[in-house]
Every structure is written in C-alpha cells, then in structure tokens.
Amino acid sequence: MRIYWIVLALLFPLLSRAQAIQSCDPSPESLVDNRSVAQLRELIQTKNFKGLEDALEDRLKRYEAGQYSDLALFLLIDGAVSSADASFDPILKQWIAERPRHLMARIVRANYHIGVAYKKRGSAVANQTSSEQFAAMGAEFAKAFTDLKVALEIRPNSPLAIAGLIQIARATGGRPAALGWIEEAERRDPANLSARWVAIKALDQRWGGHPEDIDFLVERAMKAPLAPARRRALQWKAEMTQGDYFYSMSKENTKAIVHYRKAASLCASSDALWKLSSAAYDLENWAVVIDSVSEFLVLKPDAQRAYARRGWAKESLNRLPDAIPDYEKAAALGDDWAQNKLGYLLMTGNGVNKDIPRARKLFEAAAAQGNQHAPANLASIR
C-alpha cells in the first residue's frame, strides 16, 4: 500500500499536467488537417466545384451547429491556397464566374489572392522592399478585398471574411485597422475564433502592434461565449506570437522563455517546447533544455535531433554517462551530429570503451549525410 501511494505521488504531477494540456481546441499538435488540405487542393486542381462546395458547406453547417470551429475551416482553406499556386488563378476565376454569389467560393479565392500578395511582397523588411513589390501586393489585396466584400454581403457575420480583412490590414492599414476589424468581428460573431487568431498575428510587434493589444484581445476573448478549450487555444497563440517576437526579432531569450513556457502549460505543444529549449540553449540554461526536451519527446518520441540536444545539455552539465544513451538513441534514429559525436567518443574512449570499428561505421554514416566533421574524423582512423 505504501508503494502505491509513492507511485501515485510521483505520477500525480504528470497526470495533472496531461489533463491540463489535453483540452485545447484546436490542438497545436493538429492545427492543420493535412489530409483534408490535400483533398481540397485536388478538388481545386480538378475543377470539381460541386465537390468543393459540398466539402466546405458541410464544414460550415457543422460550424453553425457548434460541432466544428471556424478556425479549423479557415486553416483548411488557408492551407489549401496560401501557397499561391499560379495554376489556381484561372480555376478560381472560373468557379466565381459560375457561382458569383457562393460564399465559400469568394472566401477561397480571397485567401488565394492574400497568399499571392504576400508572396509578391517578399519577406524582407519594408526598407528592403521595392515600390514595385508593394504595388504588386496592393493589386492582389484589392482582388481579395472585392471577394471579401461580396462574402460579407452574402453573410454579414462571417468570421472567415473578417479574418481575411485582418490579414490585409496587417500589411496595409496596420494596427488601427486590425483593431477596428477585430472589434467588428466580435460584434458580428462573439464566438468567432478565426478573426481573433489572425488578429493576434496582426497585432504582433513586428507588424507595429503592441503586447498590450494582444493582452487586451485575449482578455476580451476570455469573457466571450467560447468553450474553455478554445479560450486556451487563443491564449496559446498569443503566448507563442509574443515568444516568437522576443526570440526571433528582439533576441530577448529570457522573455521568450517566459512566453514559451506559458504556452507549453496551456496546450500540448511540441512547437512551444522545442522553441523553449532553443531559447534556453542559446542562454546555456541546460537544466531548462533538459526539462523542455524531455517533455517534447513525450509528444515526438522519434525526434532524432531532440535526443542529440538533450544529450549535449547533459554533457554540458558534466553528466556524460547520462548523455551517452541520448547520443545512442539519436544516432540510431539517423542524426548525423549524434553519429559523429558518438563515433568520436568511441574513437577516443571518452566515457565509453574504445571501439574503432564501430566509430568508423558511425563516421561513415554521418559523412554520408553531409556532416562536415565526420570526414576528418574518419580519415584520422584509417
């Protein structure tokens, strides 16, 4: 009986955390249904407009019945057309010509033009972007705006249409326009998820927003008629957005860690845990690296680089014996860095018994994958 209580005490924190992170809707681990995205793309490519309408209208009806989120529908459409495949342009034009007042046809084509707009603009900062690029982006946004305007005439409370307008506002009207549209979305559909999701990105500091804007948006969402799991998903998105800004843009890793850790506490998220470990890695905070990678591996048990990263963190804390099993696992899964590292340990006998034949095989495997250090190590034992 005493052993039972000891085991329960050890497991309780893990069970409590598992319960806390299993209830986000949508889950960060399945934001995009890749199979459905591929099916939608195939329907477009084959000009199966009836199939397209049936697939999207079915999801729209499920959304109206509270069985499917508008965000899932938005991400499905965005995933299918945001690649800006040029072959889609005449096909979507034909669909609109045949069905000019079809809501989903307008939404799909608007998202396509938004994707094309951002592609034509490029990813460089504003002062490194030409006036021609901005003009090309504006032309595509104008096409998208026309479709979104019609979509709102068809369905005035469509969060998908307003989400598209917020995407445009992010690059054109900036913070005031984004704030205006999210307030409009909240008024028209208080339970919307997609417009809020897109607004969080639009209010990111890299686009001229302020952290207070995102905090205020999330605070209002907490009072909206949203299921708790959907509120947590929005909180997760907000924490990830702010963490990404501090990690990638301002290079303030300590602040990034705070946001990534909060995101990881809200939803089961390999993305949050990996980025948490990356920020901690840059700060050489090896204890946080080990903890976050360990949690990451619960979600992604075959992630070869994760074992390598955790092994290096352990070795950096003078725990080489603990690191070697991680190096072994990473090498077995095919990580070239770990193969070279383990080969070096076997070649030198550092922490393990010398095994030159096995070291040679590991160096060969790493070299075959392009590891830049493996050829020199291989040459040293020939």
DRENFIVO-537153 format. One record per residue (C-alpha): residue in one letter; residue number from 1; y, x, z. Coordinates in nm, 3 decimals, decimal comma. Layout:
! residues N
+------+-----+---------+---------+---------+
! rest !  nr !       v !       u !       w !
+------+-----+---------+---------+---------+
!    A ! NUM !       Y !       X !       Z !
...
+------+-----+---------+---------+---------+
! end
This chain:
! residues 382
+------+-----+---------+---------+---------+
! rest !  nr !       v !       u !       w !
+------+-----+---------+---------+---------+
!    M !   1 !   0,000 !   0,000 !   0,000 !
!    R !   2 !   0,238 !   0,282 !   0,084 !
!    I !   3 !   0,173 !   0,443 !  -0,258 !
!    Y !   4 !   0,252 !   0,110 !  -0,423 !
!    W !   5 !   0,594 !   0,096 !  -0,261 !
!    I !   6 !   0,666 !   0,457 !  -0,350 !
!    V !   7 !   0,580 !   0,394 !  -0,715 !
!    L !   8 !   0,787 !   0,075 !  -0,715 !
!    A !   9 !   1,082 !   0,260 !  -0,568 !
!    L !  10 !   1,059 !   0,522 !  -0,841 !
!    L !  11 !   1,027 !   0,265 !  -1,118 !
!    F !  12 !   1,287 !   0,017 !  -0,995 !
!    P !  13 !   1,592 !   0,203 !  -1,132 !
!    L !  14 !   1,425 !   0,234 !  -1,473 !
!    L !  15 !   1,321 !  -0,133 !  -1,474 !
!    S !  16 !   1,667 !  -0,243 !  -1,370 !
!    R !  17 !   1,823 !  -0,034 !  -1,646 !
!    A !  18 !   1,576 !  -0,168 !  -1,901 !
!    Q !  19 !   1,669 !  -0,525 !  -1,807 !
!    A !  20 !   2,039 !  -0,443 !  -1,831 !
!    I !  21 !   2,015 !  -0,288 !  -2,176 !
!    Q !  22 !   1,785 !  -0,533 !  -2,350 !
!    S !  23 !   2,029 !  -0,818 !  -2,377 !
!    C !  24 !   2,292 !  -0,722 !  -2,633 !
!    D !  25 !   2,332 !  -0,943 !  -2,939 !
!    P !  26 !   2,323 !  -0,783 !  -3,185 !
!    S !  27 !   2,134 !  -0,484 !  -3,055 !
!    P !  28 !   2,285 !  -0,147 !  -3,153 !
!    E !  29 !   1,933 !  -0,044 !  -3,250 !
!    S !  30 !   1,917 !  -0,313 !  -3,518 !
!    L !  31 !   2,274 !  -0,380 !  -3,625 !
!    V !  32 !   2,178 !  -0,386 !  -3,991 !
!    D !  33 !   1,863 !  -0,555 !  -4,121 !
!    N !  34 !   1,785 !  -0,301 !  -4,393 !
!    R !  35 !   1,510 !  -0,514 !  -4,543 !
!    S !  36 !   1,742 !  -0,813 !  -4,581 !
!    V !  37 !   2,017 !  -0,588 !  -4,719 !
!    A !  38 !   1,777 !  -0,458 !  -4,986 !
!    Q !  39 !   1,672 !  -0,814 !  -5,072 !
!    L !  40 !   2,034 !  -0,923 !  -5,106 !
!    R !  41 !   2,112 !  -0,626 !  -5,331 !
!    E !  42 !   1,814 !  -0,712 !  -5,551 !
!    L !  43 !   1,932 !  -1,073 !  -5,582 !
!    I !  44 !   2,272 !  -0,947 !  -5,697 !
!    Q !  45 !   2,128 !  -0,695 !  -5,940 !
!    T !  46 !   1,901 !  -0,956 !  -6,098 !
!    K !  47 !   2,183 !  -1,215 !  -6,112 !
!    N !  48 !   1,975 !  -1,456 !  -5,908 !
!    F !  49 !   2,276 !  -1,656 !  -5,796 !
!    K !  50 !   2,066 !  -1,951 !  -5,674 !
!    G !  51 !   1,861 !  -1,716 !  -5,459 !
!    L !  52 !   2,178 !  -1,555 !  -5,327 !
!    E !  53 !   2,329 !  -1,888 !  -5,235 !
!    D !  54 !   2,010 !  -2,011 !  -5,068 !
!    A !  55 !   1,972 !  -1,692 !  -4,863 !
!    L !  56 !   2,333 !  -1,685 !  -4,745 !
!    E !  57 !   2,370 !  -2,059 !  -4,691 !
!    D !  58 !   2,054 !  -2,062 !  -4,479 !
!    R !  59 !   2,206 !  -1,799 !  -4,251 !
!    L !  60 !   2,537 !  -1,983 !  -4,248 !
!    K !  61 !   2,364 !  -2,302 !  -4,134 !
!    R !  62 !   2,180 !  -2,110 !  -3,863 !
!    Y !  63 !   2,514 !  -1,965 !  -3,751 !
!    E !  64 !   2,665 !  -2,315 !  -3,733 !
!    A !  65 !   2,366 !  -2,423 !  -3,524 !
!    G !  66 !   2,414 !  -2,130 !  -3,287 !
!    Q !  67 !   2,091 !  -1,961 !  -3,397 !
!    Y !  68 !   2,244 !  -1,666 !  -3,585 !
!    S !  69 !   2,561 !  -1,466 !  -3,532 !
!    D !  70 !   2,846 !  -1,447 !  -3,778 !
!    L !  71 !   2,844 !  -1,072 !  -3,718 !
!    A !  72 !   2,484 !  -1,043 !  -3,840 !
!    L !  73 !   2,587 !  -1,227 !  -4,156 !
!    F !  74 !   2,897 !  -1,009 !  -4,201 !
!    L !  75 !   2,697 !  -0,686 !  -4,156 !
!    L !  76 !   2,433 !  -0,810 !  -4,401 !
!    I !  77 !   2,692 !  -0,876 !  -4,671 !
!    D !  78 !   2,881 !  -0,556 !  -4,595 !
!    G !  79 !   2,561 !  -0,353 !  -4,610 !
!    A !  80 !   2,470 !  -0,502 !  -4,948 !
!    V !  81 !   2,801 !  -0,445 !  -5,129 !
!    S !  82 !   3,014 !  -0,190 !  -4,941 !
!    S !  83 !   2,854 !   0,096 !  -5,135 !
!    A !  84 !   3,088 !  -0,012 !  -5,415 !
!    D !  85 !   2,820 !  -0,002 !  -5,686 !
!    A !  86 !   3,021 !  -0,036 !  -6,009 !
!    S !  87 !   2,742 !  -0,239 !  -6,171 !
!    F !  88 !   2,809 !  -0,520 !  -5,922 !
!    D !  89 !   3,160 !  -0,588 !  -6,052 !
!    P !  90 !   3,070 !  -0,785 !  -6,369 !
!    I !  91 !   2,782 !  -0,959 !  -6,192 !
!    L !  92 !   3,001 !  -1,085 !  -5,908 !
!    K !  93 !   3,266 !  -1,185 !  -6,161 !
!    Q !  94 !   3,004 !  -1,396 !  -6,341 !
!    W !  95 !   2,895 !  -1,555 !  -6,013 !
!    I !  96 !   3,253 !  -1,656 !  -5,934 !
!    A !  97 !   3,304 !  -1,788 !  -6,287 !
!    E !  98 !   3,001 !  -2,013 !  -6,244 !
!    R !  99 !   3,077 !  -2,110 !  -5,883 !
!    P ! 100 !   3,452 !  -2,064 !  -5,823 !
!    R ! 101 !   3,457 !  -2,275 !  -5,504 !
!    H ! 102 !   3,146 !  -2,131 !  -5,342 !
!    L ! 103 !   3,236 !  -1,988 !  -5,001 !
!    M ! 104 !   2,975 !  -1,711 !  -4,989 !
!    A ! 105 !   3,043 !  -1,602 !  -5,347 !
!    R ! 106 !   3,405 !  -1,543 !  -5,252 !
!    I ! 107 !   3,313 !  -1,364 !  -4,928 !
!    V ! 108 !   3,062 !  -1,137 !  -5,100 !
!    R ! 109 !   3,299 !  -1,039 !  -5,380 !
!    A ! 110 !   3,587 !  -0,981 !  -5,138 !
!    N ! 111 !   3,371 !  -0,742 !  -4,934 !
!    Y ! 112 !   3,273 !  -0,565 !  -5,254 !
!    H ! 113 !   3,637 !  -0,507 !  -5,352 !
!    I ! 114 !   3,720 !  -0,389 !  -5,000 !
!    G ! 115 !   3,442 !  -0,131 !  -5,029 !
!    V ! 116 !   3,574 !  -0,022 !  -5,369 !
!    A ! 117 !   3,927 !   0,001 !  -5,227 !
!    Y ! 118 !   3,828 !   0,240 !  -4,951 !
!    K ! 119 !   3,618 !   0,442 !  -5,195 !
!    K ! 120 !   3,914 !   0,482 !  -5,431 !
!    R ! 121 !   4,142 !   0,580 !  -5,146 !
!    G ! 122 !   3,904 !   0,853 !  -5,027 !
!    S ! 123 !   3,852 !   0,976 !  -4,674 !
!    A ! 124 !   4,136 !   1,228 !  -4,648 !
!    V ! 125 !   4,429 !   1,174 !  -4,412 !
!    A ! 126 !   4,735 !   0,996 !  -4,553 !
!    N ! 127 !   4,939 !   1,307 !  -4,632 !
!    Q ! 128 !   4,648 !   1,443 !  -4,835 !
!    T ! 129 !   4,602 !   1,121 !  -5,032 !
!    S ! 130 !   4,783 !   1,076 !  -5,363 !
!    S ! 131 !   5,004 !   0,784 !  -5,458 !
!    E ! 132 !   4,755 !   0,710 !  -5,736 !
!    Q ! 133 !   4,476 !   0,675 !  -5,482 !
!    F ! 134 !   4,686 !   0,442 !  -5,268 !
!    A ! 135 !   4,775 !   0,238 !  -5,576 !
!    A ! 136 !   4,409 !   0,207 !  -5,675 !
!    M ! 137 !   4,322 !   0,097 !  -5,322 !
!    G ! 138 !   4,600 !  -0,161 !  -5,326 !
!    A ! 139 !   4,481 !  -0,308 !  -5,654 !
!    E ! 140 !   4,131 !  -0,362 !  -5,513 !
!    F ! 141 !   4,270 !  -0,508 !  -5,191 !
!    A ! 142 !   4,472 !  -0,755 !  -5,399 !
!    K ! 143 !   4,150 !  -0,876 !  -5,564 !
!    A ! 144 !   3,982 !  -0,907 !  -5,226 !
!    F ! 145 !   4,281 !  -1,093 !  -5,081 !
!    T ! 146 !   4,263 !  -1,352 !  -5,360 !
!    D ! 147 !   3,898 !  -1,421 !  -5,284 !
!    L ! 148 !   3,959 !  -1,437 !  -4,909 !
!    K ! 149 !   4,247 !  -1,678 !  -4,956 !
!    V ! 150 !   4,020 !  -1,911 !  -5,153 !
!    A ! 151 !   3,748 !  -1,871 !  -4,888 !
!    L ! 152 !   3,991 !  -1,987 !  -4,619 !
!    E ! 153 !   4,087 !  -2,285 !  -4,834 !
!    I ! 154 !   3,717 !  -2,377 !  -4,854 !
!    R ! 155 !   3,651 !  -2,309 !  -4,485 !
!    P ! 156 !   3,970 !  -2,260 !  -4,279 !
!    N ! 157 !   3,786 !  -2,141 !  -3,968 !
!    S ! 158 !   3,569 !  -1,879 !  -4,144 !
!    P ! 159 !   3,549 !  -1,567 !  -3,925 !
!    L ! 160 !   3,397 !  -1,380 !  -4,220 !
!    A ! 161 !   3,711 !  -1,434 !  -4,427 !
!    I ! 162 !   3,938 !  -1,326 !  -4,145 !
!    A ! 163 !   3,719 !  -1,021 !  -4,080 !
!    G ! 164 !   3,785 !  -0,923 !  -4,441 !
!    L ! 165 !   4,159 !  -0,969 !  -4,396 !
!    I ! 166 !   4,149 !  -0,747 !  -4,088 !
!    Q ! 167 !   3,971 !  -0,479 !  -4,292 !
!    I ! 168 !   4,259 !  -0,491 !  -4,539 !
!    A ! 169 !   4,518 !  -0,493 !  -4,261 !
!    R ! 170 !   4,365 !  -0,176 !  -4,117 !
!    A ! 171 !   4,484 !   0,022 !  -4,420 !
!    T ! 172 !   4,792 !  -0,175 !  -4,521 !
!    G ! 173 !   4,968 !  -0,382 !  -4,254 !
!    G ! 174 !   4,847 !  -0,165 !  -3,968 !
!    R ! 175 !   4,839 !  -0,262 !  -3,603 !
!    P ! 176 !   5,073 !  -0,566 !  -3,611 !
!    A ! 177 !   4,884 !  -0,729 !  -3,897 !
!    A ! 178 !   4,545 !  -0,663 !  -3,736 !
!    L ! 179 !   4,663 !  -0,810 !  -3,406 !
!    G ! 180 !   4,802 !  -1,112 !  -3,586 !
!    W ! 181 !   4,479 !  -1,182 !  -3,771 !
!    I ! 182 !   4,258 !  -1,145 !  -3,465 !
!    E ! 183 !   4,475 !  -1,394 !  -3,278 !
!    E ! 184 !   4,438 !  -1,628 !  -3,575 !
!    A ! 185 !   4,059 !  -1,577 !  -3,574 !
!    E ! 186 !   4,041 !  -1,656 !  -3,203 !
!    R ! 187 !   4,241 !  -1,974 !  -3,259 !
!    R ! 188 !   4,033 !  -2,092 !  -3,554 !
!    D ! 189 !   3,691 !  -1,996 !  -3,418 !
!    P ! 190 !   3,693 !  -1,897 !  -3,049 !
!    A ! 191 !   3,326 !  -1,797 !  -3,067 !
!    N ! 192 !   3,366 !  -1,557 !  -3,358 !
!    L ! 193 !   3,210 !  -1,214 !  -3,332 !
!    S ! 194 !   3,268 !  -1,057 !  -3,674 !
!    A ! 195 !   3,650 !  -1,070 !  -3,670 !
!    R ! 196 !   3,660 !  -0,922 !  -3,321 !
!    W ! 197 !   3,413 !  -0,650 !  -3,422 !
!    V ! 198 !   3,620 !  -0,548 !  -3,724 !
!    A ! 199 !   3,943 !  -0,569 !  -3,522 !
!    I ! 200 !   3,812 !  -0,315 !  -3,271 !
!    K ! 201 !   3,776 !  -0,064 !  -3,553 !
!    A ! 202 !   4,114 !  -0,160 !  -3,699 !
!    L ! 203 !   4,282 !  -0,101 !  -3,362 !
!    D ! 204 !   4,130 !   0,245 !  -3,325 !
!    Q ! 205 !   4,389 !   0,514 !  -3,253 !
!    R ! 206 !   4,308 !   0,691 !  -3,579 !
!    W ! 207 !   4,445 !   0,385 !  -3,762 !
!    G ! 208 !   4,758 !   0,360 !  -3,548 !
!    G ! 209 !   4,620 !   0,133 !  -3,280 !
!    H ! 210 !   4,630 !   0,179 !  -2,905 !
!    P ! 211 !   4,350 !   0,182 !  -2,645 !
!    E ! 212 !   4,534 !  -0,098 !  -2,466 !
!    D ! 213 !   4,496 !  -0,315 !  -2,777 !
!    I ! 214 !   4,119 !  -0,276 !  -2,772 !
!    D ! 215 !   4,102 !  -0,332 !  -2,398 !
!    F ! 216 !   4,308 !  -0,649 !  -2,430 !
!    L ! 217 !   4,093 !  -0,775 !  -2,717 !
!    V ! 218 !   3,778 !  -0,722 !  -2,513 !
!    E ! 219 !   3,932 !  -0,885 !  -2,205 !
!    R ! 220 !   4,007 !  -1,197 !  -2,409 !
!    A ! 221 !   3,656 !  -1,194 !  -2,553 !
!    M ! 222 !   3,515 !  -1,194 !  -2,200 !
!    K ! 223 !   3,683 !  -1,534 !  -2,150 !
!    A ! 224 !   3,573 !  -1,674 !  -2,487 !
!    P ! 225 !   3,277 !  -1,909 !  -2,536 !
!    L ! 226 !   3,045 !  -1,619 !  -2,618 !
!    A ! 227 !   2,699 !  -1,558 !  -2,478 !
!    P ! 228 !   2,691 !  -1,270 !  -2,227 !
!    A ! 229 !   2,478 !  -1,063 !  -2,462 !
!    R ! 230 !   2,740 !  -1,094 !  -2,735 !
!    R ! 231 !   3,019 !  -1,003 !  -2,496 !
!    R ! 232 !   2,828 !  -0,688 !  -2,403 !
!    A ! 233 !   2,785 !  -0,605 !  -2,772 !
!    L ! 234 !   3,163 !  -0,621 !  -2,817 !
!    Q ! 235 !   3,213 !  -0,404 !  -2,509 !
!    W ! 236 !   2,964 !  -0,155 !  -2,655 !
!    K ! 237 !   3,155 !  -0,148 !  -2,985 !
!    A ! 238 !   3,484 !  -0,088 !  -2,801 !
!    E ! 239 !   3,343 !   0,197 !  -2,592 !
!    M ! 240 !   3,182 !   0,361 !  -2,896 !
!    T ! 241 !   3,502 !   0,332 !  -3,100 !
!    Q ! 242 !   3,708 !   0,498 !  -2,829 !
!    G ! 243 !   3,441 !   0,759 !  -2,762 !
!    D ! 244 !   3,430 !   0,848 !  -3,132 !
!    Y ! 245 !   3,806 !   0,893 !  -3,138 !
!    F ! 246 !   3,807 !   1,131 !  -2,844 !
!    Y ! 247 !   3,504 !   1,323 !  -2,972 !
!    S ! 248 !   3,581 !   1,349 !  -3,343 !
!    M ! 249 !   3,958 !   1,325 !  -3,363 !
!    S ! 250 !   4,133 !   1,444 !  -3,047 !
!    K ! 251 !   3,846 !   1,673 !  -2,936 !
!    E ! 252 !   3,866 !   1,549 !  -2,577 !
!    N ! 253 !   3,498 !   1,563 !  -2,495 !
!    T ! 254 !   3,534 !   1,481 !  -2,127 !
!    K ! 255 !   3,697 !   1,150 !  -2,217 !
!    A ! 256 !   3,440 !   1,091 !  -2,491 !
!    I ! 257 !   3,160 !   1,132 !  -2,237 !
!    V ! 258 !   3,309 !   0,858 !  -2,019 !
!    H ! 259 !   3,309 !   0,610 !  -2,308 !
!    Y ! 260 !   2,968 !   0,705 !  -2,446 !
!    R ! 261 !   2,814 !   0,680 !  -2,101 !
!    K ! 262 !   2,962 !   0,332 !  -2,054 !
!    A ! 263 !   2,835 !   0,228 !  -2,397 !
!    A ! 264 !   2,486 !   0,351 !  -2,312 !
!    S ! 265 !   2,494 !   0,149 !  -1,989 !
!    L ! 266 !   2,577 !  -0,172 !  -2,178 !
!    C ! 267 !   2,318 !  -0,171 !  -2,456 !
!    A ! 268 !   2,005 !   0,017 !  -2,553 !
!    S ! 269 !   2,174 !   0,257 !  -2,792 !
!    S ! 270 !   2,030 !   0,578 !  -2,930 !
!    D ! 271 !   2,365 !   0,635 !  -3,103 !
!    A ! 272 !   2,556 !   0,628 !  -2,773 !
!    L ! 273 !   2,303 !   0,853 !  -2,601 !
!    W ! 274 !   2,296 !   1,108 !  -2,883 !
!    K ! 275 !   2,674 !   1,127 !  -2,902 !
!    L ! 276 !   2,687 !   1,155 !  -2,523 !
!    S ! 277 !   2,452 !   1,451 !  -2,544 !
!    S ! 278 !   2,660 !   1,604 !  -2,826 !
!    A ! 279 !   2,985 !   1,583 !  -2,629 !
!    A ! 280 !   2,812 !   1,727 !  -2,324 !
!    Y ! 281 !   2,651 !   2,001 !  -2,537 !
!    D ! 282 !   2,991 !   2,116 !  -2,659 !
!    L ! 283 !   3,104 !   2,140 !  -2,295 !
!    E ! 284 !   2,780 !   2,317 !  -2,199 !
!    N ! 285 !   2,713 !   2,044 !  -1,945 !
!    W ! 286 !   2,342 !   2,099 !  -1,967 !
!    A ! 287 !   2,242 !   1,853 !  -1,695 !
!    V ! 288 !   2,407 !   1,566 !  -1,885 !
!    V ! 289 !   2,247 !   1,688 !  -2,209 !
!    I ! 290 !   1,902 !   1,678 !  -2,050 !
!    D ! 291 !   1,951 !   1,333 !  -1,897 !
!    S ! 292 !   2,100 !   1,172 !  -2,207 !
!    V ! 293 !   1,845 !   1,323 !  -2,447 !
!    S ! 294 !   1,563 !   1,212 !  -2,218 !
!    E ! 295 !   1,691 !   0,855 !  -2,239 !
!    F ! 296 !   1,741 !   0,892 !  -2,613 !
!    L ! 297 !   1,377 !   0,993 !  -2,655 !
!    V ! 298 !   1,264 !   0,670 !  -2,492 !
!    L ! 299 !   1,421 !   0,492 !  -2,789 !
!    K ! 300 !   1,343 !   0,757 !  -3,052 !
!    P ! 301 !   1,023 !   0,933 !  -2,938 !
!    D ! 302 !   0,972 !   1,117 !  -3,269 !
!    A ! 303 !   1,323 !   1,264 !  -3,298 !
!    Q ! 304 !   1,240 !   1,631 !  -3,352 !
!    R ! 305 !   1,592 !   1,767 !  -3,301 !
!    A ! 306 !   1,622 !   1,585 !  -2,968 !
!    Y ! 307 !   1,331 !   1,785 !  -2,821 !
!    A ! 308 !   1,489 !   2,105 !  -2,951 !
!    R ! 309 !   1,825 !   2,014 !  -2,796 !
!    R ! 310 !   1,670 !   1,928 !  -2,460 !
!    G ! 311 !   1,467 !   2,248 !  -2,467 !
!    W ! 312 !   1,776 !   2,459 !  -2,526 !
!    A ! 313 !   1,959 !   2,281 !  -2,243 !
!    K ! 314 !   1,673 !   2,359 !  -2,009 !
!    E ! 315 !   1,660 !   2,722 !  -2,121 !
!    S ! 316 !   2,037 !   2,747 !  -2,070 !
!    L ! 317 !   1,977 !   2,647 !  -1,707 !
!    N ! 318 !   1,719 !   2,931 !  -1,678 !
!    R ! 319 !   1,433 !   2,683 !  -1,698 !
!    L ! 320 !   1,245 !   2,843 !  -1,988 !
!    P ! 321 !   0,898 !   2,730 !  -1,868 !
!    D ! 322 !   1,027 !   2,369 !  -1,880 !
!    A ! 323 !   1,186 !   2,427 !  -2,220 !
!    I ! 324 !   0,873 !   2,553 !  -2,395 !
!    P ! 325 !   0,694 !   2,212 !  -2,408 !
!    D ! 326 !   1,004 !   2,068 !  -2,574 !
!    Y ! 327 !   1,010 !   2,352 !  -2,826 !
!    E ! 328 !   0,640 !   2,293 !  -2,891 !
!    K ! 329 !   0,696 !   1,922 !  -2,950 !
!    A ! 330 !   0,996 !   1,977 !  -3,177 !
!    A ! 331 !   0,812 !   2,243 !  -3,377 !
!    A ! 332 !   0,508 !   2,018 !  -3,416 !
!    L ! 333 !   0,735 !   1,742 !  -3,547 !
!    G ! 334 !   0,876 !   1,985 !  -3,805 !
!    D ! 335 !   1,208 !   2,102 !  -3,661 !
!    D ! 336 !   1,287 !   2,433 !  -3,829 !
!    W ! 337 !   1,514 !   2,558 !  -3,547 !
!    A ! 338 !   1,240 !   2,498 !  -3,292 !
!    Q ! 339 !   0,979 !   2,657 !  -3,517 !
!    N ! 340 !   1,188 !   2,972 !  -3,545 !
!    K ! 341 !   1,271 !   2,968 !  -3,173 !
!    L ! 342 !   0,911 !   2,923 !  -3,063 !
!    G ! 343 !   0,799 !   3,186 !  -3,313 !
!    Y ! 344 !   1,047 !   3,431 !  -3,160 !
!    L ! 345 !   0,918 !   3,362 !  -2,809 !
!    L ! 346 !   0,561 !   3,415 !  -2,927 !
!    M ! 347 !   0,658 !   3,733 !  -3,110 !
!    T ! 348 !   0,833 !   3,883 !  -2,806 !
!    G ! 349 !   0,613 !   3,736 !  -2,535 !
!    N ! 350 !   0,914 !   3,590 !  -2,359 !
!    G ! 351 !   0,788 !   3,311 !  -2,133 !
!    V ! 352 !   0,459 !   3,286 !  -2,324 !
!    N ! 353 !   0,168 !   3,508 !  -2,414 !
!    K ! 354 !   0,229 !   3,709 !  -2,729 !
!    D ! 355 !   0,069 !   3,552 !  -3,034 !
!    I ! 356 !   0,175 !   3,730 !  -3,352 !
!    P ! 357 !  -0,044 !   3,530 !  -3,594 !
!    R ! 358 !   0,097 !   3,201 !  -3,465 !
!    A ! 359 !   0,451 !   3,340 !  -3,461 !
!    R ! 360 !   0,409 !   3,434 !  -3,828 !
!    K ! 361 !   0,296 !   3,081 !  -3,917 !
!    L ! 362 !   0,594 !   2,931 !  -3,736 !
!    F ! 363 !   0,839 !   3,167 !  -3,907 !
!    E ! 364 !   0,685 !   3,080 !  -4,243 !
!    A ! 365 !   0,716 !   2,708 !  -4,172 !
!    A ! 366 !   1,080 !   2,748 !  -4,064 !
!    A ! 367 !   1,164 !   2,966 !  -4,364 !
!    A ! 368 !   1,009 !   2,712 !  -4,600 !
!    Q ! 369 !   1,259 !   2,460 !  -4,466 !
!    G ! 370 !   1,552 !   2,692 !  -4,523 !
!    N ! 371 !   1,605 !   2,825 !  -4,171 !
!    Q ! 372 !   1,839 !   3,122 !  -4,218 !
!    H ! 373 !   1,699 !   3,334 !  -3,933 !
!    A ! 374 !   1,329 !   3,290 !  -4,000 !
!    P ! 375 !   1,301 !   3,529 !  -4,299 !
!    A ! 376 !   1,435 !   3,822 !  -4,098 !
!    N ! 377 !   1,204 !   3,744 !  -3,809 !
!    L ! 378 !   0,914 !   3,714 !  -4,048 !
!    A ! 379 !   0,997 !   4,049 !  -4,208 !
!    S ! 380 !   1,002 !   4,216 !  -3,867 !
!    I ! 381 !   0,634 !   4,142 !  -3,803 !
!    R ! 382 !   0,499 !   4,223 !  -4,150 !
+------+-----+---------+---------+---------+
! end
